Amino acid sequence: MPPREPRRRSPESAVYRLPANSSAPSCSPFFTGTRAMESPTEASSEAPGRRGAAARCWRVVRASDGSVRGGVAAWYRDAHDESAAASDVLVRVEAAGFNYKDALACTGHPGVMRVTPLVPGIDAAGTLVGAAAGLPDGAPVVVTGNQMGETRDGGFATHLRMPAAAVLPRPAGLSAAEAMALGTAGLTALLACDRLDRLVDQRHARTDEEWLVTGASGGVGMLAVACLAASGRRVVACTRKPAAAAALAALGAAAVAAPEELVDSSPKSLASGRWGGVVDTVGGRLLADVLRSVRTGGAVAAIGMAGGSDLPTTVHPFILRGVTLAGIDAATQPTQAERLVLWSRLAALWPRLRDRFPVVRLPLDAVGQRAAALLRGETIGRAVVIPDL
């Protein structure tokens, strides 16, 4: 089946206007600060609630011929207001997390980019512009899920429109940048660890039992290592990036090694049952190999597909060892009440992570380069987009 074509916004309802002199962003490793798609006249549009400040976004556009362009452009409040629901609220964005899904959206991936044009960014933190959702004007808030960065514009902007019910108070003690260093990655890691705690059959546990985190050099992987270690698990971090070893050890990993050293990739349907629980952020062949190495009554929480969406496995781990494979989706699974609890737990965990968790801050004009680097597997830890940087 061919990829689904993103739904196109009509000129009347389009939230953003494409500058005539736009060009594709550079895709060099990491970022060089090169600007793209910015017009001096459009970028001078005044930000709502911030007199004299330019309201900007990083927007991706899929043309009718299938080509994709992305870069910095003006954010237009008037057009947004015309298409916004009466219950929508305005958030002044101070920081947005940079997730794998955001990198896919930046390339125009049809599985993520459901409308065009689109501002990526599946989570954001900032302050309310005007009282709403039972919170006062200027209240610090976080926003995740609710299809932002997919079917509606996301956090890679100075401002964000979202339904009032989607906005949550930011935990005390967390700055916007710190909240987004955790962000959807932190919510996902906590959900995965909680699910494993419920699913893993402890009757078959060993005293020296190891739990595995694959793709451990990424944001979700590192946060999963920290969460499991904080709960007393002996955690083995799986990564092909030796440069991440020191950070992973500081976050609580008992051992760090490459997949080839940890996973039996032989053609046998079952391998030695080593792992009690697994947080897998990779998917594909590695997930299939890991499933064969989970002990009786163990469980795997699957949260990513950087290694591919196919799963070449058999039913043997499930019917001969009682292994459970559980999918984790932080965007849709937790209710808003559950998100509040998760955020409070992340805030409590942050002091343990603050000086150990690698986080890079990016301006809007570095988004395209970071997306390319992330998709090439060249990044470690988390990135946070600071729209006003």
C-alpha positions, 0 to 999 in steps of 0.5 A: 500500500502506498504511503498516505498523502498528508491532508492539505490545509486550504489557503483559508485555514492554513496556519502558516504561509510559505515564504516565496524565497524558501530553500531546503535546510542543510542536512550536515551532521548535528547543526551549524546554525544555518537558517532556512525558509526565513523571510525578513518581512514574514519573520517580523510578525509580532508575537501575541502577548510579546509586543515587538518580538518576532513569532516564529516556527520551524515548519515543514511543507510537502508540495503537490509533487511530493518534494519536502521543504522545511525551515524557519518561518513566521508564526501567524496568530491571525490565521491561527485564531480563525481556524482555532476552536473556541476551547483552544488556549495559547501557550508561549513556548519556552522549550520543546523536546526533540523526539524520534517522531519529530525527526520523521516529521521534519522529513515529511514522513507520511506516517507522522506528518498527517497534514501539510504544512505542519510544525513538528514537535510532539511536546512543549513547555512554556507559559499560558497567554491568558487565564485558561484551564483553571490556570492563571495568565502566565502559569507554567505549563506542559503539553504532550500528546493530543496529536500535536506535531502530527495532525495539528501544529506542534512545539517547534514554535514560539507559540502553540495553540492547543485544547485547554484540556490538553494543558497541564501545570508544570511541576514546581522545580522544573524549568521549561527546558528541564521539563522538555529534557524529560518530556515524552521520552521520560513519560514513555520510559516511566510507562515502560518500566511500570508495565514491566513491573506489572507483567514480569513474573517474579516467581522465576526471578534470579537473585542476580537477574539482569534487565536490558535496555536497547538503544540505550544511548537515546533519550528514552533509553537513557531515561529507562536506564535511570528509572530501572536503576532507581527501582533497584534493577541491575540494568545492562545498557545496549548501545553501539556508541562507546561515547555514551558509556560514561553517561549510562554508567552515571545514570545507573547502568551496571554494564554497557555493551554492543548488541553483538556482545549481549544478544544471541543472533543464531537461527535458534527459535529460543536462546538462553533465558538471560533477561527478566525484563527488557525496554526495547527502543529499537525494534526490528531484528534486534527485538526479535533476537531479544525476545528469544533471550528473555527468561520464563515469565519475563516481559518486553516493553516495545517503544521504538522502531529505529531498527525497523518495523518488521518483527521476524520472530516465532511464537516460541518465546510466548507459548514455551516461556510465557514471555509477554510483549507489550507496546508502549505509546505515551501519546495515547495511553495515559489519561490527563490525570495519569500524566499529572502523576507521571510528571510529578514522578519525573520531577522527583527523579530529575535531581538524580539526573540533572548533572548526568543526563546529556542534553543539548539546546538548539535554536529553531534554525538547527532543527533540520540538521538535528533531525538528519543527525538523529535519523543517521544515529549520530546523536546521544541523549536528548535535544531541547529546542529553545524557540527564542535562542 
